């Protein structure tokens, strides 16, 4: 039985995805703001609490899914670990590599699972691509291009609490690069339209195996939130619009349902195949290097 902490944008997505899971089941919701708390309690027919302490006292949850704002991730992980509860934390698991490292150390020290919400590792289309790359079907990788563009810019409050476009959005592409290629990021360069402008970014990277990569991020796009990629190898080329326009929402929900099932299995003692604390740290370390370029 899983509790979701945070009923905002990503919390709502996870609550919907829990309706499609095979293993994970929704036990309760934690949301400090009264209106969304009451709404989700009525909509999903589960108890809703104002604080994590109230949830812990209820004894309803075997594990916790953290979908609260990024600047609350570390404190909530600490609270869950103090209560002996396994943790699924939406990416990026803190505002910095240091925070992610502390979250990873805290959960590991308590012997509890920590899964991080890099949902793309659960997309069948990308899993199959990773297998083709590993099997050498595309030859040596020359270039990987990853694009993520949102339909509307976030609120000023969200932007203030999320760490900026690279920490909020770009960590997905960074994790995807590491996972797909099996290579680490060695060198980065980055540009935004102007200093301090977080509306879009273009990032160039060189990976440890000699592959070049590019990441583009944007917060105003004519389609709903969309992600697409290209891979150029010495023996092949592929272009995948893996989360695209109106169809992207169904793809996203299915992938999140799969990662929540993975977490629920880990809560029951199974090995956790999903990304963990070390992956959160690695993505944020690269994000911090990119942010230094932008400054």
C-alpha positions in Angstrom: 0.0 0.0 0.0 1.5 3.3 -1.2 0.9 6.8 0.0 1.4 9.8 -2.3 2.9 12.9 -0.7 2.0 16.0 -2.8 -1.2 16.4 -4.8 0.1 19.1 -7.3 0.9 18.6 -11.0 3.1 15.5 -10.6 1.1 14.1 -7.7 -2.0 14.2 -9.8 -0.2 12.2 -12.6 1.0 9.6 -10.1 -2.5 9.3 -8.6 -3.9 8.6 -12.1 -1.1 6.2 -12.9 -1.9 4.2 -9.7 -5.2 3.4 -11.3 -3.3 1.4 -13.9 -0.8 -0.5 -11.7 -0.7 -4.2 -11.2 1.0 -4.4 -7.9 1.0 -0.9 -6.3 -2.2 0.2 -4.5 -3.0 3.7 -3.2 -3.4 3.9 0.5 -3.6 7.6 1.3 -2.5 11.1 0.2 -0.6 13.8 2.0 -1.3 17.4 0.9 -0.9 20.4 3.2 -3.3 22.6 1.2 -6.9 22.0 2.1 -8.7 22.3 -1.3 -6.6 19.8 -3.3 -6.4 17.5 -0.2 -10.2 17.3 0.0 -10.6 17.0 -3.7 -8.3 14.0 -4.1 -9.7 12.3 -1.0 -13.2 12.5 -2.6 -12.0 11.6 -6.1 -9.9 8.5 -5.1 -11.8 7.4 -2.0 -8.8 7.3 0.3 -7.8 9.1 3.6 -6.0 12.4 3.0 -3.7 14.0 5.6 -2.2 17.4 6.0 1.2 16.2 7.2 3.6 13.2 6.8 3.4 12.7 10.6 -0.3 12.2 10.4 0.2 9.6 7.7 2.9 7.8 9.7 0.6 7.8 12.8 -2.2 6.2 10.7 -0.1 3.1 9.8 -1.7 2.9 6.4 1.4 3.1 4.2 4.0 0.5 3.4 5.9 2.9 1.2 5.8 6.6 0.2 5.8 8.3 -3.2 7.2 11.8 -2.9 5.8 14.2 -5.6 6.1 17.4 -3.5 8.1 20.4 -4.8 11.8 19.7 -5.3 12.9 21.9 -2.4 11.0 19.6 0.0 12.5 16.3 -1.3 15.3 15.9 1.2 13.3 16.7 4.3 10.5 14.4 3.2 13.0 11.5 2.5 14.4 12.1 6.0 10.9 12.0 7.5 10.1 8.7 5.7 13.3 7.1 6.7 12.7 8.1 10.3 9.4 6.3 10.1 11.0 3.2 8.5 9.2 3.7 5.2 10.7 2.9 1.7 10.8 5.9 -0.6 10.0 6.6 -4.2 11.1 10.2 -4.9 10.2 12.0 -8.1 13.3 13.3 -9.9 15.5 15.0 -9.2 15.6 14.0 -5.5 16.7 17.3 -4.2 18.0 20.6 -5.6 21.6 19.6 -5.7 23.9 16.5 -5.9 24.7 17.1 -2.3 21.0 16.8 -1.3 20.6 13.7 -3.5 23.7 12.2 -1.9 22.4 12.8 1.6 19.0 11.2 0.6 20.8 8.2 -0.8 23.0 7.8 2.3 20.1 8.2 4.7 18.0 5.5 3.0 21.0 3.1 2.5 22.0 3.6 6.1 18.5 2.5 7.2 18.5 -0.4 4.8 15.5 1.0 2.9 14.9 1.2 -0.9 15.2 4.6 -2.6 13.9 4.7 -6.2 14.0 7.9 -8.2 11.4 8.8 -10.8 13.3 8.7 -14.1 10.3 7.2 -15.8 11.9 6.9 -19.3 13.8 3.8 -18.2 10.3 2.1 -18.1 9.3 3.1 -21.7 9.3 -0.1 -23.8 10.4 1.9 -26.9 13.5 3.2 -25.1 14.2 -0.2 -23.4 14.2 -1.8 -26.9 16.5 1.0 -28.3 18.9 0.5 -25.4 19.0 -3.2 -26.2 19.8 -2.5 -29.9 22.6 -0.1 -28.9 24.1 -2.6 -26.5 23.9 -5.3 -29.2 25.8 -3.1 -31.6 23.0 -2.8 -34.1 23.7 0.9 -34.6 27.5 0.5 -34.5 29.6 2.9 -32.5 27.5 5.9 -31.4 28.5 9.2 -33.0 25.7 11.5 -31.9 22.7 11.4 -29.5 20.2 14.3 -29.6 17.5 14.6 -26.9 14.7 17.2 -26.9 12.1 18.0 -24.2 9.7 20.9 -24.8 6.7 21.8 -22.6 3.6 23.4 -23.9 3.4 26.2 -21.3 6.0 27.9 -19.0 5.6 27.1 -15.3 4.5 29.6 -12.7 7.1 31.8 -11.1 6.5 30.0 -7.8 7.3 26.6 -9.4 10.3 27.9 -11.2 11.7 29.4 -7.9 11.3 26.0 -6.1 12.4 23.7 -8.9 16.0 24.7 -9.4 15.7 26.0 -13.0 15.3 24.5 -16.4 18.3 22.1 -16.2 17.6 20.7 -12.7 13.9 20.5 -13.3 13.8 19.3 -16.9 17.3 18.5 -18.2 18.0 15.8 -15.5 15.7 13.5 -17.5 17.9 13.8 -20.6 21.1 13.5 -18.6 19.8 10.3 -17.0 18.6 9.0 -20.3 22.0 9.6 -21.9 23.8 7.7 -19.2 21.3 4.8 -19.2 21.0 4.5 -23.0 24.7 4.7 -23.9 26.4 3.3 -20.8 28.8 6.3 -20.9 29.4 9.1 -18.5 29.4 12.9 -19.3 33.0 14.2 -19.6 32.5 17.7 -21.0 29.6 20.2 -21.2 28.8 23.6 -22.8 25.5 25.4 -22.7 23.6 28.5 -23.8 20.2 30.1 -23.0 18.7 33.0 -24.9 20.1 35.5 -22.4 21.7 35.4 -19.0 19.1 34.4 -16.5 16.6 33.5 -19.1 15.2 30.0 -18.3 12.8 29.7 -21.2 15.0 27.4 -23.2 18.5 25.9 -23.3 20.8 24.2 -25.7 23.5 21.9 -24.2 26.4 20.2 -25.9 28.1 17.2 -24.2 31.0 14.8 -24.9 30.6 11.4 -23.4 33.3 9.0 -22.0 33.1 6.7 -25.0 33.7 9.6 -27.5 30.0 10.0 -28.4 28.8 13.6 -28.8 25.4 14.6 -27.5 23.0 17.5 -27.6 20.1 18.4 -25.3 17.5 21.0 -26.1 15.0 22.1 -23.5 12.1 24.6 -23.9 9.0 25.8 -22.0 6.8 27.0 -24.9 5.9 24.5 -27.6 2.9 24.2 -30.0 2.1 20.7 -28.8 1.5 19.3 -25.3 4.6 18.2 -23.4 6.8 16.4 -26.0 10.1 14.5 -26.0 11.9 13.1 -29.1 15.4 11.9 -29.8 17.8 11.0 -32.6 20.7 8.5 -32.5 23.4 8.4 -35.2 25.7 5.4 -35.2 28.3 4.1 -37.6 25.8 1.4 -38.7 22.5 3.1 -38.3 20.2 6.0 -37.5 17.0 6.2 -35.5 14.5 9.0 -34.7 12.0 8.4 -31.9 9.2 10.8 -30.9 8.7 8.7 -27.7 6.4 11.2 -25.9 4.6 13.2 -28.5 1.7 15.6 -28.6 -1.7 14.3 -27.5 -0.6 10.7 -27.4 2.2 11.5 -24.9 0.0 11.5 -21.9 -0.9 7.8 -22.3 2.7 6.9 -22.8 3.7 8.8 -19.6 1.0 7.2 -17.5 1.9 3.7 -18.6 5.6 4.3 -17.8 4.9 5.8 -14.4 2.5 2.9 -13.6 5.4 0.5 -14.5 7.9 2.3 -12.3 5.4 2.4 -9.4 4.9 -1.4 -9.7 8.7 -1.7 -9.6 8.8 0.3 -6.4 5.9 -1.7 -4.9 7.8 -4.9 -5.6 10.9 -3.5 -3.9 8.8 -2.6 -0.9 7.9 -6.3 -0.7 11.6 -7.2 -0.8 12.2 -7.8 -4.5 15.4 -6.4 -6.2 14.8 -2.8 -7.5 15.5 -2.5 -11.2 14.7 1.2 -11.4 17.2 4.1 -10.9 18.3 4.8 -7.3 20.2 7.4 -5.3 23.5 7.0 -7.2 21.7 7.8 -10.4 20.1 10.9 -8.9 23.5 12.1 -7.7 25.1 11.5 -11.1 22.4 13.4 -13.0 22.5 16.4 -10.6 26.3 16.5 -10.8 26.1 17.0 -14.5 23.2 19.5 -14.1 25.3 21.6 -11.8 28.2 21.6 -14.3 25.8 22.8 -17.0 24.4 25.5 -14.7 27.9 26.7 -14.0 28.3 27.1 -17.8 25.1 29.1 -18.0 26.2 31.5 -15.2 
